[in-house]
């Protein structure tokens, strides 16, 4: 087992990034069409094909999920994933070829690196091409390449974050995994210790508590839509489309345990929940454990990140 989302049978992950421009995308490819739900909690989301995932709507399965930097521009990366799948003959058979179903969500990383370079169709295609069941690379890769946290004292005093993944396997055979790109306006805290791992820094470089800054009204104006944490939680459970949506809702608790504040007017927090239909499991169990695994993935995203774009990372302070 890798300890990452690819431990869930039928899941592959691929990344592509521009390390000079500090942006990228990540793709979760599904070996077979799988049930998917979504829950959007942040007030500044950038998404694609999320209405389709409503349990009331017709299509019940997806073929891949794309997480990307680049703000709304980055949604174009999903077109490259569709191109890759169409070439493989994978998609919804509509009688005139296939239409791959690829929901997507983006985060804002234009303030890091070169804002003129964004994930596009070609980058999405490359990420899909690179997808494998090998241990998922973490930190400054894929959708986490330009991710940052702690913006309440201005972007110059933020910290570098990244992409993280985690998994859990039960004796019953149930496997749950998570993949997350952490780009929050708030700080990231380790739930077990209460230690702030990354967040806004003061003039001396010390990490501050975002909530204290808000209570004291000691924070800088935040441009709208400049944050967002996006994630995929996956399991090999047998779930309906409505149950997958419930898992996505419950998984947000993992963000609430690790990111303060969360789901703000400046974040577009979005979680997709995928189920690959192998093991019978109660939806409440899958949802509760998905929150646990996602919380661990958030911590991994911060701890795996490296200094970039003039921003220090947790590793800069831990060494």
PyMOL commands that set and color helices and strands:
alter all, ss='L'
color gray80, all
select helices_A, chain A and resi 5-7+51-53+71-87+121-129+142-144+155-157+210-215+241-258+283-304+314-318
alter helices_A, ss='H'
color red, helices_A
select strands_A, chain A and resi 11-18+23-40+47-48+61-68+92-93+98-99+102-106+148-149+159-160+163-169+175-181+187-189+196-198+230-237+259-260+270-279
alter strands_A, ss='S'
color yellow, strands_A
deselect
rebuild
show_as cartoon
